[in-house]
Amino acid sequence: MIWLLAVIGIPILVVLMLFFSMADDFWQLVRLRLDLSRLFGDLIHVLFIVGLGIVAELFSLFMLVKDAL
């Protein structure tokens, strides 16, 4: 049961982390005051969060399938 909750909760957690990570940059982009070096620095953070979320999701799916069989 815990793995089912993890499979559902991890994508929600990743989306929330991305939202709060990029909220300030979004408003700077809307106002056309975003520095490109900061945008590329934040891109690394976004890729790290997405990569970590993918690894966690794959592990949770593996454990869910393993426990179901």
Distance bins in CASP14 RR format, pairs under 12 A and 6 or more apart:
PFRMAT RR
TARGET T0000
AUTHOR 0000-0000-0000
RMODE 2
METHOD distances of the structure
MODEL  1
1 7 0 0 0 0 0 1 0 0 0 0 0
1 8 0 0 0 0 0 1 0 0 0 0 0
1 63 0 0 0 0 0 1 0 0 0 0 0
1 64 0 0 0 0 1 0 0 0 0 0 0
1 67 0 0 0 0 1 0 0 0 0 0 0
1 68 0 0 0 0 0 1 0 0 0 0 0
2 8 0 0 0 0 0 1 0 0 0 0 0
2 9 0 0 0 0 0 1 0 0 0 0 0
2 60 0 0 0 0 1 0 0 0 0 0 0
2 63 0 0 0 0 1 0 0 0 0 0 0
2 64 0 0 0 0 1 0 0 0 0 0 0
2 67 0 0 0 0 1 0 0 0 0 0 0
3 9 0 0 0 0 0 1 0 0 0 0 0
3 10 0 0 0 0 0 1 0 0 0 0 0
3 56 0 0 0 0 0 1 0 0 0 0 0
3 57 0 0 0 0 0 1 0 0 0 0 0
3 59 0 0 0 0 1 0 0 0 0 0 0
3 60 1 0 1 0 0 0 0 0 0 0 0
3 61 0 0 0 0 1 0 0 0 0 0 0
3 62 0 0 0 0 1 0 0 0 0 0 0
3 63 1 0 1 0 0 0 0 0 0 0 0
3 64 1 1 0 0 0 0 0 0 0 0 0
3 65 0 0 0 0 1 0 0 0 0 0 0
3 66 0 0 0 0 1 0 0 0 0 0 0
3 67 1 0 0 1 0 0 0 0 0 0 0
3 68 0 0 0 0 1 0 0 0 0 0 0
4 10 0 0 0 0 0 1 0 0 0 0 0
4 60 0 0 0 0 1 0 0 0 0 0 0
4 61 0 0 0 0 0 1 0 0 0 0 0
4 63 0 0 0 0 0 1 0 0 0 0 0
4 64 1 0 0 1 0 0 0 0 0 0 0
4 65 0 0 0 0 0 1 0 0 0 0 0
4 67 0 0 0 0 1 0 0 0 0 0 0
4 68 0 0 0 0 1 0 0 0 0 0 0
5 11 0 0 0 0 0 1 0 0 0 0 0
5 12 0 0 0 0 0 1 0 0 0 0 0
5 13 0 0 0 0 0 1 0 0 0 0 0
5 60 0 0 0 0 1 0 0 0 0 0 0
5 63 0 0 0 0 0 1 0 0 0 0 0
5 64 0 0 0 0 1 0 0 0 0 0 0
6 12 0 0 0 0 0 1 0 0 0 0 0
6 13 0 0 0 0 1 0 0 0 0 0 0
6 53 0 0 0 0 0 1 0 0 0 0 0
6 56 1 0 0 1 0 0 0 0 0 0 0
6 57 0 0 0 0 1 0 0 0 0 0 0
6 58 0 0 0 0 0 1 0 0 0 0 0
6 59 0 0 0 0 1 0 0 0 0 0 0
6 60 1 0 1 0 0 0 0 0 0 0 0
6 61 0 0 0 0 1 0 0 0 0 0 0
6 62 0 0 0 0 0 1 0 0 0 0 0
6 63 1 0 0 1 0 0 0 0 0 0 0
6 64 1 0 0 1 0 0 0 0 0 0 0
6 67 0 0 0 0 0 1 0 0 0 0 0
7 13 0 0 0 0 0 1 0 0 0 0 0
7 53 0 0 0 0 0 1 0 0 0 0 0
7 56 0 0 0 0 1 0 0 0 0 0 0
7 57 1 0 0 1 0 0 0 0 0 0 0
7 58 0 0 0 0 0 1 0 0 0 0 0
7 59 0 0 0 0 1 0 0 0 0 0 0
7 60 1 0 1 0 0 0 0 0 0 0 0
7 61 1 0 0 1 0 0 0 0 0 0 0
7 62 0 0 0 0 0 1 0 0 0 0 0
7 63 0 0 0 0 1 0 0 0 0 0 0
7 64 1 0 1 0 0 0 0 0 0 0 0
7 65 0 0 0 0 0 1 0 0 0 0 0
7 67 0 0 0 0 0 1 0 0 0 0 0
7 68 0 0 0 0 0 1 0 0 0 0 0
8 14 0 0 0 0 0 1 0 0 0 0 0
8 57 0 0 0 0 0 1 0 0 0 0 0
8 60 0 0 0 0 1 0 0 0 0 0 0
8 61 0 0 0 0 0 1 0 0 0 0 0
8 64 0 0 0 0 0 1 0 0 0 0 0
9 15 0 0 0 0 1 0 0 0 0 0 0
9 16 0 0 0 0 1 0 0 0 0 0 0
9 17 0 0 0 0 0 1 0 0 0 0 0
9 53 0 0 0 0 0 1 0 0 0 0 0
9 56 0 0 0 0 1 0 0 0 0 0 0
9 57 0 0 0 0 1 0 0 0 0 0 0
9 60 0 0 0 0 1 0 0 0 0 0 0
10 16 0 0 0 0 0 1 0 0 0 0 0
10 17 0 0 0 0 0 1 0 0 0 0 0
10 49 0 0 0 0 0 1 0 0 0 0 0
10 50 0 0 0 0 0 1 0 0 0 0 0
10 51 0 0 0 0 0 1 0 0 0 0 0
10 52 0 0 0 0 1 0 0 0 0 0 0
10 53 1 0 0 1 0 0 0 0 0 0 0
10 54 0 0 0 0 1 0 0 0 0 0 0
10 55 0 0 0 0 1 0 0 0 0 0 0
10 56 1 0 1 0 0 0 0 0 0 0 0
10 57 1 0 1 0 0 0 0 0 0 0 0
10 58 0 0 0 0 1 0 0 0 0 0 0
10 59 0 0 0 0 1 0 0 0 0 0 0
10 60 1 0 0 1 0 0 0 0 0 0 0
10 61 0 0 0 0 1 0 0 0 0 0 0
10 63 0 0 0 0 0 1 0 0 0 0 0
10 64 0 0 0 0 0 1 0 0 0 0 0
11 17 0 0 0 0 0 1 0 0 0 0 0
11 18 0 0 0 0 0 1 0 0 0 0 0
11 49 0 0 0 0 0 1 0 0 0 0 0
11 50 0 0 0 0 0 1 0 0 0 0 0
11 53 1 0 0 1 0 0 0 0 0 0 0
11 54 0 0 0 0 1 0 0 0 0 0 0
11 56 0 0 0 0 1 0 0 0 0 0 0
11 57 1 0 0 1 0 0 0 0 0 0 0
11 58 0 0 0 0 0 1 0 0 0 0 0
11 60 0 0 0 0 0 1 0 0 0 0 0
11 61 0 0 0 0 0 1 0 0 0 0 0
12 18 0 0 0 0 0 1 0 0 0 0 0
12 19 0 0 0 0 0 1 0 0 0 0 0
12 53 0 0 0 0 0 1 0 0 0 0 0
12 57 0 0 0 0 0 1 0 0 0 0 0
13 19 0 0 0 0 0 1 0 0 0 0 0
13 20 0 0 0 0 0 1 0 0 0 0 0
13 49 0 0 0 0 1 0 0 0 0 0 0
13 50 0 0 0 0 0 1 0 0 0 0 0
13 52 0 0 0 0 0 1 0 0 0 0 0
13 53 0 0 0 0 1 0 0 0 0 0 0
13 56 0 0 0 0 1 0 0 0 0 0 0
13 57 0 0 0 0 0 1 0 0 0 0 0
13 60 0 0 0 0 0 1 0 0 0 0 0
14 20 0 0 0 0 0 1 0 0 0 0 0
14 21 0 0 0 0 0 1 0 0 0 0 0
14 46 0 0 0 0 0 1 0 0 0 0 0
14 47 0 0 0 0 0 1 0 0 0 0 0
14 48 0 0 0 0 0 1 0 0 0 0 0
14 49 1 0 0 1 0 0 0 0 0 0 0
14 50 1 0 0 1 0 0 0 0 0 0 0
14 51 0 0 0 0 1 0 0 0 0 0 0
14 52 1 0 0 1 0 0 0 0 0 0 0
14 53 1 0 1 0 0 0 0 0 0 0 0
14 54 0 0 0 0 1 0 0 0 0 0 0
14 55 0 0 0 0 0 1 0 0 0 0 0
14 56 0 0 0 0 1 0 0 0 0 0 0
14 57 0 0 0 0 1 0 0 0 0 0 0
14 60 0 0 0 0 0 1 0 0 0 0 0
15 21 0 0 0 0 0 1 0 0 0 0 0
15 22 0 0 0 0 0 1 0 0 0 0 0
15 46 0 0 0 0 0 1 0 0 0 0 0
15 49 0 0 0 0 1 0 0 0 0 0 0
15 50 0 0 0 0 0 1 0 0 0 0 0
15 53 0 0 0 0 0 1 0 0 0 0 0
15 57 0 0 0 0 0 1 0 0 0 0 0
16 22 0 0 0 0 0 1 0 0 0 0 0
16 23 0 0 0 0 0 1 0 0 0 0 0
16 49 0 0 0 0 0 1 0 0 0 0 0
16 53 0 0 0 0 0 1 0 0 0 0 0
17 23 0 0 0 0 0 1 0 0 0 0 0
17 45 0 0 0 0 1 0 0 0 0 0 0
17 46 0 0 0 0 1 0 0 0 0 0 0
17 48 0 0 0 0 0 1 0 0 0 0 0
17 49 1 0 1 0 0 0 0 0 0 0 0
17 50 0 0 0 0 1 0 0 0 0 0 0
17 51 0 0 0 0 0 1 0 0 0 0 0
17 52 0 0 0 0 1 0 0 0 0 0 0
17 53 0 0 0 0 1 0 0 0 0 0 0
17 56 0 0 0 0 0 1 0 0 0 0 0
18 25 0 0 0 0 0 1 0 0 0 0 0
18 26 0 0 0 0 0 1 0 0 0 0 0
18 42 0 0 0 0 0 1 0 0 0 0 0
18 43 0 0 0 0 0 1 0 0 0 0 0
18 45 0 0 0 0 1 0 0 0 0 0 0
18 46 1 0 0 1 0 0 0 0 0 0 0
18 47 0 0 0 0 0 1 0 0 0 0 0
18 48 0 0 0 0 0 1 0 0 0 0 0
18 49 1 0 1 0 0 0 0 0 0 0 0
18 50 1 0 0 1 0 0 0 0 0 0 0
18 51 0 0 0 0 0 1 0 0 0 0 0
18 52 0 0 0 0 0 1 0 0 0 0 0
18 53 0 0 0 0 0 1 0 0 0 0 0
19 25 0 0 0 0 0 1 0 0 0 0 0
19 26 0 0 0 0 1 0 0 0 0 0 0
19 46 0 0 0 0 0 1 0 0 0 0 0
19 49 0 0 0 0 0 1 0 0 0 0 0
20 26 0 0 0 0 0 1 0 0 0 0 0
20 42 0 0 0 0 0 1 0 0 0 0 0
20 45 0 0 0 0 0 1 0 0 0 0 0
20 46 0 0 0 0 0 1 0 0 0 0 0
20 49 0 0 0 0 0 1 0 0 0 0 0
21 41 0 0 0 0 0 1 0 0 0 0 0
21 42 1 0 0 1 0 0 0 0 0 0 0
21 43 0 0 0 0 0 1 0 0 0 0 0
21 44 0 0 0 0 0 1 0 0 0 0 0
21 45 1 0 0 1 0 0 0 0 0 0 0
21 46 1 0 0 1 0 0 0 0 0 0 0
21 47 0 0 0 0 0 1 0 0 0 0 0
21 48 0 0 0 0 1 0 0 0 0 0 0
21 49 1 0 0 1 0 0 0 0 0 0 0
21 50 0 0 0 0 0 1 0 0 0 0 0
22 28 0 0 0 0 0 1 0 0 0 0 0
22 29 0 0 0 0 1 0 0 0 0 0 0
22 30 0 0 0 0 0 1 0 0 0 0 0
22 34 0 0 0 0 0 1 0 0 0 0 0
22 38 0 0 0 0 0 1 0 0 0 0 0
22 39 0 0 0 0 1 0 0 0 0 0 0
22 41 0 0 0 0 0 1 0 0 0 0 0
22 42 1 0 0 1 0 0 0 0 0 0 0
22 43 0 0 0 0 1 0 0 0 0 0 0
22 45 0 0 0 0 1 0 0 0 0 0 0
22 46 1 0 0 1 0 0 0 0 0 0 0
22 49 0 0 0 0 1 0 0 0 0 0 0
22 50 0 0 0 0 0 1 0 0 0 0 0
23 29 0 0 0 0 0 1 0 0 0 0 0
23 30 0 0 0 0 0 1 0 0 0 0 0
23 42 0 0 0 0 0 1 0 0 0 0 0
24 30 0 0 0 0 0 1 0 0 0 0 0
24 31 0 0 0 0 0 1 0 0 0 0 0
24 33 0 0 0 0 0 1 0 0 0 0 0
24 34 0 0 0 0 1 0 0 0 0 0 0
24 38 0 0 0 0 1 0 0 0 0 0 0
24 39 0 0 0 0 0 1 0 0 0 0 0
24 42 0 0 0 0 1 0 0 0 0 0 0
25 31 0 0 0 0 0 1 0 0 0 0 0
25 33 0 0 0 0 0 1 0 0 0 0 0
25 34 1 0 0 1 0 0 0 0 0 0 0
25 35 0 0 0 0 1 0 0 0 0 0 0
25 36 0 0 0 0 0 1 0 0 0 0 0
25 38 1 0 0 1 0 0 0 0 0 0 0
25 39 1 0 0 1 0 0 0 0 0 0 0
25 40 0 0 0 0 0 1 0 0 0 0 0
25 41 0 0 0 0 1 0 0 0 0 0 0
25 42 1 0 1 0 0 0 0 0 0 0 0
25 43 0 0 0 0 1 0 0 0 0 0 0
25 45 0 0 0 0 0 1 0 0 0 0 0
25 46 0 0 0 0 1 0 0 0 0 0 0
26 33 0 0 0 0 0 1 0 0 0 0 0
26 34 0 0 0 0 1 0 0 0 0 0 0
26 39 0 0 0 0 0 1 0 0 0 0 0
26 42 0 0 0 0 0 1 0 0 0 0 0
26 46 0 0 0 0 0 1 0 0 0 0 0
27 33 0 0 0 0 1 0 0 0 0 0 0
27 34 0 0 0 0 1 0 0 0 0 0 0
28 34 1 0 1 0 0 0 0 0 0 0 0
28 35 0 0 0 0 1 0 0 0 0 0 0
28 36 0 0 0 0 0 1 0 0 0 0 0
28 38 0 0 0 0 1 0 0 0 0 0 0
28 39 0 0 0 0 1 0 0 0 0 0 0
28 42 0 0 0 0 0 1 0 0 0 0 0
29 35 0 0 0 0 0 1 0 0 0 0 0
29 36 0 0 0 0 0 1 0 0 0 0 0
29 38 0 0 0 0 0 1 0 0 0 0 0
29 39 1 0 0 1 0 0 0 0 0 0 0
29 42 0 0 0 0 0 1 0 0 0 0 0
33 39 0 0 0 0 0 1 0 0 0 0 0
34 40 0 0 0 0 0 1 0 0 0 0 0
34 41 0 0 0 0 0 1 0 0 0 0 0
34 42 0 0 0 0 1 0 0 0 0 0 0
34 43 0 0 0 0 0 1 0 0 0 0 0
35 41 0 0 0 0 1 0 0 0 0 0 0
35 42 0 0 0 0 0 1 0 0 0 0 0
36 42 0 0 0 0 0 1 0 0 0 0 0
36 43 0 0 0 0 0 1 0 0 0 0 0
37 43 0 0 0 0 0 1 0 0 0 0 0
37 44 0 0 0 0 0 1 0 0 0 0 0
38 44 0 0 0 0 0 1 0 0 0 0 0
38 45 0 0 0 0 0 1 0 0 0 0 0
39 45 0 0 0 0 0 1 0 0 0 0 0
39 46 0 0 0 0 0 1 0 0 0 0 0
40 46 0 0 0 0 0 1 0 0 0 0 0
40 47 0 0 0 0 0 1 0 0 0 0 0
41 47 0 0 0 0 1 0 0 0 0 0 0
41 48 0 0 0 0 0 1 0 0 0 0 0
42 48 0 0 0 0 0 1 0 0 0 0 0
42 49 0 0 0 0 0 1 0 0 0 0 0
43 49 0 0 0 0 0 1 0 0 0 0 0
43 50 0 0 0 0 0 1 0 0 0 0 0
44 50 0 0 0 0 0 1 0 0 0 0 0
44 51 0 0 0 0 0 1 0 0 0 0 0
45 51 0 0 0 0 0 1 0 0 0 0 0
45 52 0 0 0 0 0 1 0 0 0 0 0
46 52 0 0 0 0 0 1 0 0 0 0 0
46 53 0 0 0 0 0 1 0 0 0 0 0
47 53 0 0 0 0 0 1 0 0 0 0 0
47 54 0 0 0 0 0 1 0 0 0 0 0
48 54 0 0 0 0 0 1 0 0 0 0 0
48 55 0 0 0 0 0 1 0 0 0 0 0
49 55 0 0 0 0 0 1 0 0 0 0 0
49 56 0 0 0 0 0 1 0 0 0 0 0
50 56 0 0 0 0 0 1 0 0 0 0 0
50 57 0 0 0 0 0 1 0 0 0 0 0
51 57 0 0 0 0 1 0 0 0 0 0 0
51 58 0 0 0 0 1 0 0 0 0 0 0
52 58 0 0 0 0 0 1 0 0 0 0 0
52 59 0 0 0 0 0 1 0 0 0 0 0
53 59 0 0 0 0 1 0 0 0 0 0 0
53 60 0 0 0 0 1 0 0 0 0 0 0
53 61 0 0 0 0 0 1 0 0 0 0 0
54 60 0 0 0 0 0 1 0 0 0 0 0
54 61 0 0 0 0 0 1 0 0 0 0 0
55 61 0 0 0 0 0 1 0 0 0 0 0
55 62 0 0 0 0 0 1 0 0 0 0 0
56 62 0 0 0 0 0 1 0 0 0 0 0
56 63 0 0 0 0 0 1 0 0 0 0 0
57 63 0 0 0 0 0 1 0 0 0 0 0
57 64 0 0 0 0 0 1 0 0 0 0 0
58 64 0 0 0 0 0 1 0 0 0 0 0
58 65 0 0 0 0 0 1 0 0 0 0 0
59 65 0 0 0 0 0 1 0 0 0 0 0
59 66 0 0 0 0 0 1 0 0 0 0 0
60 66 0 0 0 0 0 1 0 0 0 0 0
60 67 0 0 0 0 0 1 0 0 0 0 0
61 67 0 0 0 0 0 1 0 0 0 0 0
61 68 0 0 0 0 0 1 0 0 0 0 0
62 68 0 0 0 0 0 1 0 0 0 0 0
62 69 0 0 0 0 0 1 0 0 0 0 0
63 69 0 0 0 0 0 1 0 0 0 0 0
END
